[in-house]
Amino acid sequence: MNIKFIEEKFEEIYKELEKDVMKILNDQSMDRKETNLRVKPYSATKQILRNALDSIKLANKIAKENIEKENYK
């Protein structure tokens, strides 16, 4: 599995999320509460993506370890 490629794609997504968040933060027509409510989904999405990437890395590591074990048998 090409982890580097996956990480690069996730970084692209993070940058897009950050652009959207900056638009919300720069919108002066919203009060603090509304701003926070609009930013929360982006924060949650970013955390979900981080967790997914960690899971992918762990699965890849375990798969490599299993392949190495099979090669030594």
C-alpha positions in Angstrom: 0.0 0.0 0.0 1.3 3.4 -0.9 1.0 5.2 2.4 2.9 8.3 1.2 0.3 8.8 -1.6 -2.6 8.4 0.9 -1.0 10.9 3.3 -0.6 13.4 0.4 -4.2 13.1 -0.5 -5.3 13.6 3.1 -3.2 16.7 3.3 -5.0 18.1 0.2 -8.3 17.4 1.9 -7.0 19.1 5.1 -6.0 22.2 3.2 -9.5 22.4 1.6 -11.1 22.0 5.0 -8.9 24.8 6.4 -9.9 27.1 3.5 -13.6 26.5 4.2 -13.0 27.2 8.0 -11.1 30.4 7.2 -14.1 31.6 5.1 -16.4 31.0 8.1 -14.0 32.6 10.5 -13.7 35.7 8.3 -17.4 36.1 7.9 -18.2 39.1 10.1 -22.0 38.7 9.8 -22.0 35.7 12.1 -21.8 35.9 15.9 -19.5 33.7 17.9 -22.0 31.0 18.6 -23.0 30.6 14.9 -19.3 30.6 13.9 -18.6 27.8 16.3 -21.5 25.8 15.2 -20.4 26.1 11.6 -16.8 25.2 12.3 -17.6 22.1 14.4 -18.3 19.8 11.5 -15.0 20.7 9.9 -13.1 19.9 13.1 -14.9 16.6 13.4 -14.2 15.7 9.8 -10.5 16.4 10.2 -10.4 14.2 13.3 -12.2 11.4 11.5 -9.7 11.6 8.7 -6.7 11.6 11.1 -8.1 8.5 12.8 -8.7 6.9 9.4 -5.1 7.6 8.4 -3.8 6.1 11.6 -5.9 3.0 11.0 -4.6 2.6 7.5 -1.0 2.9 8.7 -1.6 0.4 11.5 -3.3 -2.1 9.1 -0.4 -1.7 6.7 2.2 -2.3 9.5 0.4 -5.4 10.6 0.1 -6.7 7.1 3.9 -6.2 6.6 4.6 -8.0 9.8 2.4 -10.9 8.8 4.1 -11.2 5.5 7.5 -11.2 7.2 6.4 -14.0 9.6 5.2 -16.1 6.6 8.5 -15.6 4.8 10.5 -16.9 7.8 8.4 -20.1 8.1 
